[in-house]
Amino acid sequence: MIFKRFQWDILLRVVLMFITLSGAAFLLANEWYLYELPLLPVIIYQVYDFYRFHKLAQIEVEQFVESIQYRDFSRNFNVSRAPEDLKPLRKGFNQINTAFKVISKEKETQYQYLQKILELVDTGIISYEMETGEVVWMNESLKKMLLVPYLRTIHQLQKRDVPLYEQVINLRPGASHIATVHHEKESFKILLSATAFQTEGRKFQLVAFQNVNEALDETESKAWQKLLSVMTHEIMNSVAPISSLADTLKNRLQQSVEHLDNSNGVVEDLEVGINTIKRRSEGLLKFAEVYRNLNKITTPNLKQVFVRDLFENMHNLMQPTLNQKGIEMEIILKDPELMLDVDTNLIEQVLINLIVNAIEAVKDADQPRIILSASLQSNNKVLVKVTDNGYGMNEEVMQNIFIPFFSTKKHGSGIGLSLCKQIMMLHKGNITVQSVEGKGSAFVLQF
């Protein structure tokens, strides 16, 4: 509406000038020169007024364009002091500036919301220019995940983790891929997802790093549970008759011993063999029963407990053994009010298993030491650590340490750490291991 008034002002000037020039032309054609003289100043004034009007409008438009170019939407065009003809134009400019200001605020608000959302999510996100590799943006989750303060280019990732860098670079837009993040003492699985976009002739790639270690652990745990269930069922069904048959053979042998020739010790050999079969079959039945009980743990009895109470119980329980073996156990708890929502009996069983393993690991150390610690992380997750200065373990052992039946001990059953992992999964938590061969290990419980 305002600019229509401005257009009408221009049209009115053009019409008046046309009428004046037409009248002057008419008088000139009829050679009425005397009447032509009064119109001459009018024509000169109209031309000057039109030029002045156009010039002022041009200056106003240039100032407006300049404010738009530099995004100075706070600029205000004074309407009250403007010439009457330019007041509609200035009002229009002010309205456009106000509209741009509102749009700019909305975009800034949306950007701030997006920034906060991307900072809050656990998924790591990075955006970089595909041609130069220059990193445009990366969120805090990715910095914590990769343990880097900043990446100037995506190629700097190569110095920290070559396999991960190659998988990121080779990832095509729209594709997803399971990769591994390698740290000095641990590694975990992530899902890489990529998308690409183009702006101002530059192509960018945005890559999301989602930690799927817990999801994969849960899937793997369920698969092992199903396998163990089938195995224990088949073992018990197959071994139980063997144990019963061995018992029957032993009784029959004792009843017939007086009728047999034992001059060469044959009867004694038979009795020893039957006893061995019975003892090993009973041992295998107990072994299978333990694994069947492992699968029966389905619902923890959760309640709020102080971490200090858990640690005190562990200290009272394990101190006699530690003193006997000359092992020092240090407890570190900076926040005495730190609490966990756990099944006390199950978590104590986890800590006992880990401490017993640590005692075994430090038996040959010069100054055997075990540290039991807990801390609250910035993401409100509680970490409980059992650290030792024992012989540590290599990469292969760390990858297999939580698999059922796997054990590095000569007489180990491979059930302890499998049980620990299942208990932590029931608590919606996780257990990981960090180790350096020859220097020690740390088992981390994350709640």
VOPAGU-2260 file (C-alpha; in pm, 1 decimal, decimal comma):
REM VOPAGU-2260
SITE   aa  ch    i         X         Y         Z
SITE  MET   A    0       0,0       0,0       0,0
SITE  ILE   A    1     284,4     239,1      90,4
SITE  PHE   A    2     472,9     174,7    -232,6
SITE  LYS   A    3     153,7     223,5    -434,0
SITE  ARG   A    4     136,4     576,2    -296,4
SITE  PHE   A    5     497,2     628,5    -407,9
SITE  GLN   A    6     407,1     502,2    -753,5
SITE  TRP   A    7     108,2     739,1    -767,7
SITE  ASP   A    8     338,5    1030,6    -683,3
SITE  ILE   A    9     563,4     941,9    -976,6
SITE  LEU   A   10     264,4     892,7   -1208,7
SITE  LEU   A   11     116,4    1228,0   -1105,8
SITE  ARG   A   12     442,9    1408,6   -1186,6
SITE  VAL   A   13     468,5    1236,4   -1524,4
SITE  VAL   A   14     106,9    1322,6   -1612,9
SITE  LEU   A   15     147,1    1688,0   -1510,9
SITE  MET   A   16     471,4    1715,3   -1709,3
SITE  PHE   A   17     302,2    1553,5   -2009,2
SITE  ILE   A   18      10,6    1800,6   -1992,1
SITE  THR   A   19     247,6    2098,7   -1960,3
SITE  LEU   A   20     467,0    1983,7   -2250,7
SITE  SER   A   21     163,1    1910,0   -2466,5
SITE  GLY   A   22      26,5    2261,9   -2400,6
SITE  ALA   A   23     363,6    2416,3   -2482,4
SITE  ALA   A   24     383,6    2214,7   -2803,8
SITE  PHE   A   25      30,9    2324,7   -2898,4
SITE  LEU   A   26     113,9    2693,4   -2842,4
SITE  LEU   A   27     438,9    2656,4   -3031,0
SITE  ALA   A   28     263,8    2493,5   -3326,8
SITE  ASN   A   29      15,7    2782,1   -3347,6
SITE  GLU   A   30     296,7    3037,8   -3311,2
SITE  TRP   A   31     147,5    3184,0   -2995,6
SITE  TYR   A   32     486,8    3273,1   -2859,7
SITE  LEU   A   33     357,1    3530,3   -2615,2
SITE  TYR   A   34     160,4    3264,0   -2429,8
SITE  GLU   A   35     460,0    3026,4   -2444,7
SITE  LEU   A   36     675,6    3239,6   -2213,1
SITE  PRO   A   37     469,8    3182,9   -1890,3
SITE  LEU   A   38     486,7    2801,3   -1943,5
SITE  LEU   A   39     864,6    2792,7   -1972,3
SITE  PRO   A   40     937,1    2842,1   -1596,6
SITE  VAL   A   41     670,0    2581,0   -1517,7
SITE  ILE   A   42     839,9    2326,2   -1745,7
SITE  ILE   A   43    1180,4    2403,3   -1593,5
SITE  TYR   A   44    1040,0    2360,8   -1240,6
SITE  GLN   A   45     868,6    2031,1   -1326,3
SITE  VAL   A   46    1189,3    1888,8   -1479,5
SITE  TYR   A   47    1393,0    2000,9   -1177,8
SITE  ASP   A   48    1133,4    1868,4    -932,4
SITE  PHE   A   49    1119,4    1530,8   -1110,6
SITE  TYR   A   50    1500,7    1507,4   -1116,2
SITE  ARG   A   51    1523,1    1605,5    -748,1
SITE  PHE   A   52    1252,8    1354,5    -655,3
SITE  HIS   A   53    1425,8    1077,5    -849,5
SITE  LYS   A   54    1765,5    1164,6    -699,1
SITE  LEU   A   55    1634,5    1164,0    -342,2
SITE  ALA   A   56    1456,6     833,4    -405,1
SITE  GLN   A   57    1777,2     688,6    -549,5
SITE  ILE   A   58    1974,1     796,1    -239,6
SITE  GLU   A   59    1708,7     639,3     -12,9
SITE  VAL   A   60    1717,6     312,6    -210,1
SITE  GLU   A   61    2099,4     301,7    -199,2
SITE  GLN   A   62    2094,4     346,4     177,9
SITE  PHE   A   63    1833,1      73,6     209,9
SITE  VAL   A   64    2031,4    -165,1     -12,9
SITE  GLU   A   65    2343,3     -93,3     193,7
SITE  SER   A   66    2161,5    -180,4     516,0
SITE  ILE   A   67    2040,3    -506,4     358,0
SITE  GLN   A   68    2387,6    -587,2     224,7
SITE  TYR   A   69    2544,4    -552,2     569,7
SITE  ARG   A   70    2239,6    -703,0     742,3
SITE  ASP   A   71    2192,5    -388,6     946,7
SITE  PHE   A   72    1825,3    -451,4    1013,0
SITE  SER   A   73    1832,8    -225,4    1318,3
SITE  ARG   A   74    1861,9      81,2    1095,3
SITE  ASN   A   75    1561,4     313,4    1107,5
SITE  PHE   A   76    1463,1     559,2     832,1
SITE  ASN   A   77    1329,8     878,0     990,7
SITE  VAL   A   78     982,3     934,1     850,9
SITE  SER   A   79     890,1    1252,3    1038,1
SITE  ARG   A   80    1184,0    1451,4     897,8
SITE  ALA   A   81    1159,4    1316,3     546,1
SITE  PRO   A   82    1019,7    1522,4     257,1
SITE  GLU   A   83     649,6    1463,4     216,2
SITE  ASP   A   84     702,7    1276,4    -110,7
SITE  LEU   A   85     953,9    1034,1      43,6
SITE  LYS   A   86     761,9     953,1     362,8
SITE  PRO   A   87     578,3     656,9     201,5
SITE  LEU   A   88     912,4     519,4      75,6
SITE  ARG   A   89    1076,6     542,2     417,5
SITE  LYS   A   90     776,4     381,0     583,9
SITE  GLY   A   91     807,1      90,6     338,5
SITE  PHE   A   92    1179,0      52,2     406,2
SITE  ASN   A   93    1115,9      45,5     782,5
SITE  GLN   A   94     851,5    -221,8     738,4
SITE  ILE   A   95    1086,8    -435,9     527,6
SITE  ASN   A   96    1365,2    -393,0     785,3
SITE  THR   A   97    1125,1    -497,9    1061,7
SITE  ALA   A   98    1024,5    -808,7     865,2
SITE  PHE   A   99    1390,3    -898,6     803,3
SITE  LYS   A  100    1465,9    -842,0    1171,1
SITE  VAL   A  101    1189,4   -1084,7    1273,6
SITE  ILE   A  102    1310,0   -1344,8    1021,7
SITE  SER   A  103    1669,7   -1301,0    1140,9
SITE  LYS   A  104    1566,6   -1349,9    1505,0
SITE  GLU   A  105    1367,1   -1660,7    1415,3
SITE  LYS   A  106    1664,0   -1807,1    1225,4
SITE  GLU   A  107    1898,9   -1723,6    1511,9
SITE  THR   A  108    1660,2   -1887,2    1759,6
SITE  GLN   A  109    1629,5   -2197,1    1541,5
SITE  TYR   A  110    2007,5   -2211,4    1507,0
SITE  GLN   A  111    2051,1   -2185,7    1884,7
SITE  TYR   A  112    1793,7   -2463,0    1935,4
SITE  LEU   A  113    1973,3   -2681,2    1681,3
SITE  GLN   A  114    2308,6   -2612,8    1847,0
SITE  LYS   A  115    2175,1   -2709,8    2190,6
SITE  ILE   A  116    2004,9   -3023,1    2057,4
SITE  LEU   A  117    2320,5   -3137,6    1878,4
SITE  GLU   A  118    2525,3   -3073,3    2193,1
SITE  LEU   A  119    2283,5   -3275,2    2409,3
SITE  VAL   A  120    2261,3   -3589,4    2194,3
SITE  ASP   A  121    2503,6   -3874,7    2258,9
SITE  THR   A  122    2563,0   -3917,0    1886,5
SITE  GLY   A  123    2883,9   -3757,5    1760,7
SITE  ILE   A  124    2838,3   -3534,7    1453,3
SITE  ILE   A  125    3095,1   -3378,2    1222,1
SITE  SER   A  126    3056,0   -3172,8     904,5
SITE  TYR   A  127    3342,0   -3108,6     662,5
SITE  GLU   A  128    3398,9   -2978,6     309,7
SITE  MET   A  129    3453,1   -3272,8      78,4
SITE  GLU   A  130    3711,0   -3106,9    -146,8
SITE  THR   A  131    3947,0   -2964,7     116,3
SITE  GLY   A  132    3848,9   -3175,9     418,0
SITE  GLU   A  133    3809,2   -2858,4     627,9
SITE  VAL   A  134    3594,2   -2927,0     934,5
SITE  VAL   A  135    3304,0   -2682,9     953,9
SITE  TRP   A  136    3152,6   -2807,6    1277,9
SITE  MET   A  137    3175,0   -3093,2    1529,7
SITE  ASN   A  138    2978,7   -3137,4    1851,4
SITE  GLU   A  139    3099,6   -3208,2    2204,0
SITE  SER   A  140    2982,4   -3570,4    2194,9
SITE  LEU   A  141    3221,3   -3645,1    1910,5
SITE  LYS   A  142    3509,3   -3470,9    2089,1
SITE  LYS   A  143    3449,8   -3689,7    2395,1
SITE  MET   A  144    3404,9   -4001,8    2182,8
SITE  LEU   A  145    3730,7   -3952,6    1991,3
SITE  LEU   A  146    3913,6   -3784,7    2283,1
SITE  VAL   A  147    4012,5   -3488,2    2066,8
SITE  PRO   A  148    3971,0   -3117,1    2152,1
SITE  TYR   A  149    3924,4   -3017,3    1787,4
SITE  LEU   A  150    3989,7   -3126,2    1428,7
SITE  ARG   A  151    4089,9   -2855,1    1181,1
SITE  THR   A  152    4051,1   -3097,6     890,3
SITE  ILE   A  153    3907,7   -3446,4     868,2
SITE  HIS   A  154    4252,8   -3566,9     758,7
SITE  GLN   A  155    4389,2   -3499,2    1109,6
SITE  LEU   A  156    4187,2   -3801,6    1221,5
SITE  GLN   A  157    4435,6   -4018,3    1031,5
SITE  LYS   A  158    4707,4   -3942,2    1287,5
SITE  ARG   A  159    4487,3   -4065,1    1572,4
SITE  ASP   A  160    4301,8   -4362,2    1424,7
SITE  VAL   A  161    4398,8   -4478,9    1074,0
SITE  PRO   A  162    4132,2   -4753,8    1029,1
SITE  LEU   A  163    3854,7   -4520,8    1147,3
SITE  TYR   A  164    3979,4   -4239,1     920,1
SITE  GLU   A  165    3977,2   -4467,0     614,6
SITE  GLN   A  166    3623,5   -4584,6     690,6
SITE  VAL   A  167    3498,9   -4227,0     733,5
SITE  ILE   A  168    3664,8   -4106,1     411,4
SITE  ASN   A  169    3534,5   -4403,4     210,1
SITE  LEU   A  170    3181,3   -4371,2     348,3
SITE  ARG   A  171    2940,6   -4269,1      72,4
SITE  PRO   A  172    2643,8   -4034,6     131,6
SITE  GLY   A  173    2335,7   -4227,9     238,8
SITE  ALA   A  174    2540,7   -4529,0     349,6
SITE  SER   A  175    2595,5   -4673,8     698,3
SITE  HIS   A  176    2881,3   -4883,4     829,8
SITE  ILE   A  177    2990,8   -5044,1    1157,6
SITE  ALA   A  178    3337,9   -4922,1    1255,8
SITE  THR   A  179    3565,1   -4939,3    1558,8
SITE  VAL   A  180    3704,8   -4647,1    1756,8
SITE  HIS   A  181    4052,0   -4732,2    1887,9
SITE  HIS   A  182    4177,3   -4563,4    2202,4
SITE  GLU   A  183    4501,9   -4629,1    2383,5
SITE  LYS   A  184    4346,9   -4867,9    2634,7
SITE  GLU   A  185    4008,5   -4960,4    2489,0
SITE  SER   A  186    3802,2   -4979,0    2172,4
SITE  PHE   A  187    3430,0   -4977,5    2099,2
SITE  LYS   A  188    3193,1   -5018,3    1806,2
SITE  ILE   A  189    3017,1   -4727,4    1636,7
SITE  LEU   A  190    2766,6   -4692,4    1353,5
SITE  LEU   A  191    2879,7   -4443,8    1088,9
SITE  SER   A  192    2607,0   -4273,3     883,5
SITE  ALA   A  193    2670,1   -4008,0     618,5
SITE  THR   A  194    2475,0   -3752,2     420,0
SITE  ALA   A  195    2589,4   -3481,0     179,2
SITE  PHE   A  196    2462,8   -3135,6      87,0
SITE  GLN   A  197    2573,5   -2849,1    -134,9
SITE  THR   A  198    2561,7   -2474,2     -77,2
SITE  GLU   A  199    2718,3   -2185,6    -263,9
SITE  GLY   A  200    2893,0   -2428,1    -497,8
SITE  ARG   A  201    3069,0   -2612,0    -210,4
SITE  LYS   A  202    2996,4   -2976,0    -123,6
SITE  PHE   A  203    2984,4   -3084,8     238,3
SITE  GLN   A  204    2957,1   -3422,9     407,5
SITE  LEU   A  205    2793,5   -3472,0     745,5
SITE  VAL   A  206    2885,2   -3789,6     934,2
SITE  ALA   A  207    2714,2   -3922,2    1248,1
SITE  PHE   A  208    2905,6   -4143,4    1495,3
SITE  GLN   A  209    2662,3   -4348,1    1704,6
SITE  ASN   A  210    2799,1   -4567,4    1983,5
SITE  VAL   A  211    2635,2   -4907,8    1932,0
SITE  ASN   A  212    2864,3   -5101,6    2163,3
SITE  GLU   A  213    2591,5   -5148,1    2423,7
SITE  ALA   A  214    2333,0   -5251,5    2163,6
SITE  LEU   A  215    2573,9   -5503,8    2010,0
SITE  ASP   A  216    2666,5   -5631,3    2356,3
SITE  GLU   A  217    2300,0   -5682,7    2438,2
SITE  THR   A  218    2238,2   -5870,1    2113,3
SITE  GLU   A  219    2549,8   -6080,9    2167,7
SITE  SER   A  220    2447,0   -6150,2    2528,4
SITE  LYS   A  221    2103,0   -6272,2    2421,8
SITE  ALA   A  222    2259,2   -6495,1    2157,8
SITE  TRP   A  223    2493,5   -6648,0    2416,2
SITE  GLN   A  224    2202,4   -6699,3    2656,4
SITE  LYS   A  225    2008,3   -6893,0    2391,9
SITE  LEU   A  226    2316,2   -7100,8    2308,1
SITE  LEU   A  227    2385,9   -7174,2    2674,6
SITE  SER   A  228    2025,5   -7271,7    2732,2
SITE  VAL   A  229    2038,2   -7527,9    2450,2
SITE  MET   A  230    2382,9   -7655,5    2552,6
SITE  THR   A  231    2302,3   -7699,9    2920,4
SITE  HIS   A  232    1979,0   -7878,3    2833,0
SITE  GLU   A  233    2155,4   -8118,9    2597,6
SITE  ILE   A  234    2452,1   -8171,9    2833,4
SITE  MET   A  235    2232,1   -8252,7    3132,4
SITE  ASN   A  236    2007,3   -8484,5    2930,4
SITE  SER   A  237    2311,5   -8667,3    2792,1
SITE  VAL   A  238    2529,2   -8680,9    3102,9
SITE  ALA   A  239    2263,6   -8766,5    3363,2
SITE  PRO   A  240    2213,9   -9123,6    3225,6
SITE  ILE   A  241    2593,9   -9173,6    3217,9
SITE  SER   A  242    2621,5   -9084,2    3587,3
SITE  SER   A  243    2331,4   -9314,2    3671,4
SITE  LEU   A  244    2477,6   -9595,8    3459,3
SITE  ALA   A  245    2818,6   -9555,4    3627,3
SITE  ASP   A  246    2650,2   -9584,5    3968,0
SITE  THR   A  247    2469,8   -9900,1    3855,5
SITE  LEU   A  248    2789,2  -10055,1    3715,0
SITE  LYS   A  249    2972,8   -9981,3    4039,2
SITE  ASN   A  250    2702,5  -10158,5    4244,5
SITE  ARG   A  251    2700,3  -10457,5    4006,1
SITE  LEU   A  252    3079,4  -10477,2    4021,7
SITE  GLN   A  253    3075,7  -10479,1    4404,6
SITE  GLN   A  254    2813,7  -10754,5    4402,9
SITE  SER   A  255    3018,6  -10969,1    4161,3
SITE  VAL   A  256    3368,1  -10902,6    4296,6
SITE  GLU   A  257    3384,9  -11235,8    4482,4
SITE  HIS   A  258    3316,0  -11425,6    4160,7
SITE  LEU   A  259    3580,8  -11243,1    3956,3
SITE  ASP   A  260    3950,3  -11316,1    3919,9
SITE  ASN   A  261    4134,5  -11012,6    4059,8
SITE  SER   A  262    4481,0  -11162,9    4045,5
SITE  ASN   A  263    4593,0  -10905,9    3787,3
SITE  GLY   A  264    4410,5  -10613,3    3955,1
SITE  VAL   A  265    4148,3  -10602,8    3678,9
SITE  VAL   A  266    3859,5  -10549,2    3920,6
SITE  GLU   A  267    4039,1  -10258,2    4089,3
SITE  ASP   A  268    4108,3  -10100,6    3749,2
SITE  LEU   A  269    3741,8  -10134,8    3658,0
SITE  GLU   A  270    3634,9   -9979,1    3986,5
SITE  VAL   A  271    3876,9   -9685,1    3943,1
SITE  GLY   A  272    3753,7   -9632,1    3584,6
SITE  ILE   A  273    3388,0   -9641,1    3687,5
SITE  ASN   A  274    3453,7   -9398,4    3976,5
SITE  THR   A  275    3632,8   -9164,7    3736,1
SITE  ILE   A  276    3340,3   -9172,5    3491,6
SITE  LYS   A  277    3094,1   -9105,2    3775,4
SITE  ARG   A  278    3300,9   -8821,5    3923,8
SITE  ARG   A  279    3359,1   -8646,4    3589,9
SITE  SER   A  280    2995,6   -8683,9    3484,2
SITE  GLU   A  281    2876,9   -8535,1    3816,0
SITE  GLY   A  282    3126,4   -8251,7    3773,8
SITE  LEU   A  283    2996,0   -8184,9    3423,8
SITE  LEU   A  284    2639,0   -8184,5    3556,6
SITE  LYS   A  285    2731,0   -7925,5    3821,1
SITE  PHE   A  286    2909,9   -7719,3    3558,5
SITE  ALA   A  287    2600,3   -7723,0    3334,2
SITE  GLU   A  288    2378,1   -7641,2    3633,9
SITE  VAL   A  289    2582,8   -7329,3    3705,7
SITE  TYR   A  290    2537,3   -7205,5    3349,2
SITE  ARG   A  291    2166,9   -7282,9    3364,8
SITE  ASN   A  292    2143,8   -7072,0    3679,4
SITE  LEU   A  293    2327,7   -6794,7    3495,8
SITE  ASN   A  294    2041,5   -6778,1    3244,8
SITE  LYS   A  295    1780,2   -6769,3    3521,3
SITE  ILE   A  296    1884,5   -6421,4    3634,8
SITE  THR   A  297    1620,3   -6209,7    3460,3
SITE  THR   A  298    1489,8   -5938,3    3696,2
SITE  PRO   A  299    1712,1   -5751,2    3942,6
SITE  ASN   A  300    1567,9   -5627,7    4272,8
SITE  LEU   A  301    1665,2   -5260,4    4239,6
SITE  LYS   A  302    1697,3   -5017,4    4528,0
SITE  GLN   A  303    1891,2   -4700,1    4609,1
SITE  VAL   A  304    2221,3   -4774,1    4783,7
SITE  PHE   A  305    2522,8   -4563,9    4876,1
SITE  VAL   A  306    2839,3   -4654,6    4687,9
SITE  ARG   A  307    3030,9   -4612,8    5013,0
SITE  ASP   A  308    2823,9   -4896,6    5166,6
SITE  LEU   A  309    2905,9   -5125,2    4874,1
SITE  PHE   A  310    3274,9   -5044,5    4907,1
SITE  GLU   A  311    3269,5   -5095,6    5284,4
SITE  ASN   A  312    3114,7   -5440,2    5239,8
SITE  MET   A  313    3381,3   -5529,9    4983,8
SITE  HIS   A  314    3656,4   -5409,6    5217,4
SITE  ASN   A  315    3525,9   -5613,5    5513,0
SITE  LEU   A  316    3476,9   -5921,5    5298,3
SITE  MET   A  317    3805,2   -5918,8    5105,7
SITE  GLN   A  318    4044,9   -5767,3    5361,7
SITE  PRO   A  319    4142,5   -6099,7    5532,1
SITE  THR   A  320    4235,2   -6251,8    5194,3
SITE  LEU   A  321    4421,4   -5938,3    5088,8
SITE  ASN   A  322    4617,2   -5926,9    5416,0
SITE  GLN   A  323    4706,3   -6292,2    5384,2
SITE  LYS   A  324    4843,7   -6240,3    5033,5
SITE  GLY   A  325    5012,2   -5908,3    5115,3
SITE  ILE   A  326    4802,0   -5707,7    4869,3
SITE  GLU   A  327    4712,2   -5344,2    4928,8
SITE  MET   A  328    4358,0   -5235,2    4831,7
SITE  GLU   A  329    4293,2   -4861,0    4806,2
SITE  ILE   A  330    3939,1   -4720,0    4798,9
SITE  ILE   A  331    3883,2   -4385,1    4624,6
SITE  LEU   A  332    3543,5   -4216,0    4659,4
SITE  LYS   A  333    3542,7   -3837,5    4627,4
SITE  ASP   A  334    3165,5   -3805,4    4676,4
SITE  PRO   A  335    3047,9   -3995,4    4987,0
SITE  GLU   A  336    2683,9   -3922,2    4890,6
SITE  LEU   A  337    2713,4   -4097,3    4553,1
SITE  MET   A  338    2427,1   -4344,4    4506,4
SITE  LEU   A  339    2330,8   -4623,2    4267,1
SITE  ASP   A  340    1997,8   -4783,9    4180,1
SITE  VAL   A  341    2106,6   -5149,1    4181,9
SITE  ASP   A  342    2044,4   -5499,4    4307,5
SITE  THR   A  343    2295,3   -5506,5    4593,3
SITE  ASN   A  344    2346,2   -5884,4    4595,6
SITE  LEU   A  345    2411,7   -5900,2    4220,9
SITE  ILE   A  346    2647,4   -5599,8    4210,7
SITE  GLU   A  347    2839,2   -5731,2    4511,2
SITE  GLN   A  348    2881,9   -6056,6    4320,5
SITE  VAL   A  349    3024,2   -5859,5    4025,9
SITE  LEU   A  350    3269,3   -5671,3    4250,1
SITE  ILE   A  351    3375,9   -5993,8    4423,9
SITE  ASN   A  352    3448,6   -6157,4    4086,5
SITE  LEU   A  353    3649,2   -5857,6    3968,8
SITE  ILE   A  354    3849,7   -5828,7    4291,8
SITE  VAL   A  355    3921,5   -6203,5    4295,7
SITE  ASN   A  356    4045,9   -6175,5    3936,1
SITE  ALA   A  357    4258,2   -5875,2    4034,7
SITE  ILE   A  358    4409,9   -6074,0    4324,3
SITE  GLU   A  359    4506,0   -6344,5    4077,2
SITE  ALA   A  360    4650,4   -6085,0    3835,6
SITE  VAL   A  361    4878,6   -5915,1    4092,2
SITE  LYS   A  362    5013,3   -6229,6    4259,1
SITE  ASP   A  363    5352,9   -6191,0    4086,5
SITE  ALA   A  364    5374,4   -5809,0    4111,5
SITE  ASP   A  365    5653,7   -5652,8    4321,5
SITE  GLN   A  366    5411,0   -5426,6    4507,2
SITE  PRO   A  367    5067,2   -5577,7    4443,6
SITE  ARG   A  368    4795,3   -5316,3    4453,7
SITE  ILE   A  369    4422,2   -5299,7    4378,1
SITE  ILE   A  370    4220,5   -4975,4    4354,0
SITE  LEU   A  371    3843,5   -4966,0    4398,2
SITE  SER   A  372    3703,3   -4628,8    4287,6
SITE  ALA   A  373    3381,1   -4456,8    4180,8
SITE  SER   A  374    3299,8   -4123,1    4017,5
SITE  LEU   A  375    3009,0   -3931,9    3864,0
SITE  GLN   A  376    3061,7   -3832,5    3500,4
SITE  SER   A  377    2940,9   -3516,2    3328,1
SITE  ASN   A  378    2667,5   -3717,8    3151,7
SITE  ASN   A  379    2530,3   -3826,9    3495,5
SITE  LYS   A  380    2661,9   -4180,2    3452,8
SITE  VAL   A  381    2836,3   -4342,9    3746,3
SITE  LEU   A  382    3162,2   -4528,1    3683,4
SITE  VAL   A  383    3292,2   -4791,6    3924,4
SITE  LYS   A  384    3646,5   -4913,5    3855,9
SITE  VAL   A  385    3849,3   -5208,8    3978,9
SITE  THR   A  386    4211,3   -5140,1    3882,5
SITE  ASP   A  387    4518,9   -5357,8    3938,7
SITE  ASN   A  388    4890,7   -5338,7    3860,6
SITE  GLY   A  389    4912,2   -5700,0    3747,2
SITE  TYR   A  390    5034,6   -5861,5    3427,5
SITE  GLY   A  391    4764,3   -5706,5    3206,8
SITE  MET   A  392    4636,1   -5864,8    2887,0
SITE  ASN   A  393    4680,5   -5836,0    2511,7
SITE  GLU   A  394    4427,6   -5719,2    2251,9
SITE  GLU   A  395    4307,3   -6070,7    2167,3
SITE  VAL   A  396    4233,0   -6156,9    2530,1
SITE  MET   A  397    4048,9   -5826,4    2583,3
SITE  GLN   A  398    3821,5   -5899,2    2286,2
SITE  ASN   A  399    3729,5   -6245,4    2418,5
SITE  ILE   A  400    3737,6   -6187,7    2794,0
SITE  PHE   A  401    3356,3   -6164,0    2836,1
SITE  ILE   A  402    3270,4   -6462,1    2614,8
SITE  PRO   A  403    3126,4   -6760,7    2805,1
SITE  PHE   A  404    3370,3   -7055,6    2846,4
SITE  PHE   A  405    3670,0   -6829,4    2770,4
SITE  SER   A  406    3930,0   -6819,2    3047,7
SITE  THR   A  407    4299,4   -6740,2    3081,0
SITE  LYS   A  408    4322,1   -6938,4    3403,9
SITE  LYS   A  409    4439,4   -7297,2    3397,1
SITE  HIS   A  410    4141,9   -7417,9    3599,6
SITE  GLY   A  411    3899,9   -7136,6    3515,0
SITE  SER   A  412    3545,0   -7208,6    3396,7
SITE  GLY   A  413    3498,0   -6884,5    3199,6
SITE  ILE   A  414    3177,7   -6808,3    3385,7
SITE  GLY   A  415    3283,3   -6518,2    3614,6
SITE  LEU   A  416    3311,8   -6230,2    3368,4
SITE  SER   A  417    3021,4   -6362,7    3159,5
SITE  LEU   A  418    2809,0   -6344,9    3472,6
SITE  CYS   A  419    2937,0   -5991,6    3543,7
SITE  LYS   A  420    2843,0   -5877,5    3195,8
SITE  GLN   A  421    2495,1   -6025,9    3214,2
SITE  ILE   A  422    2431,9   -5864,1    3553,4
SITE  MET   A  423    2541,2   -5525,3    3417,2
SITE  MET   A  424    2315,3   -5568,5    3114,4
SITE  LEU   A  425    2024,5   -5635,7    3352,0
SITE  HIS   A  426    2105,0   -5301,9    3518,0
SITE  LYS   A  427    2096,1   -5124,9    3177,7
SITE  GLY   A  428    2467,9   -5066,2    3225,2
SITE  ASN   A  429    2787,4   -5195,9    3074,4
SITE  ILE   A  430    3123,6   -5341,8    3167,6
SITE  THR   A  431    3442,5   -5273,4    2974,1
SITE  VAL   A  432    3808,5   -5351,3    3020,6
SITE  GLN   A  433    4115,4   -5132,7    2975,8
SITE  SER   A  434    4452,0   -5301,9    2989,6
SITE  VAL   A  435    4818,0   -5258,6    2904,9
SITE  GLU   A  436    5018,8   -5577,5    2888,0
SITE  GLY   A  437    5272,5   -5586,2    3168,7
SITE  LYS   A  438    5127,9   -5282,9    3348,4
SITE  GLY   A  439    4782,4   -5380,7    3468,2
SITE  SER   A  440    4411,6   -5375,6    3394,2
SITE  ALA   A  441    4103,0   -5176,7    3485,6
SITE  PHE   A  442    3748,5   -5313,8    3469,5
SITE  VAL   A  443    3495,1   -5032,1    3437,7
SITE  LEU   A  444    3130,6   -5066,6    3542,4
SITE  GLN   A  445    2914,1   -4799,5    3387,2
SITE  PHE   A  446    2568,7   -4737,0    3537,4
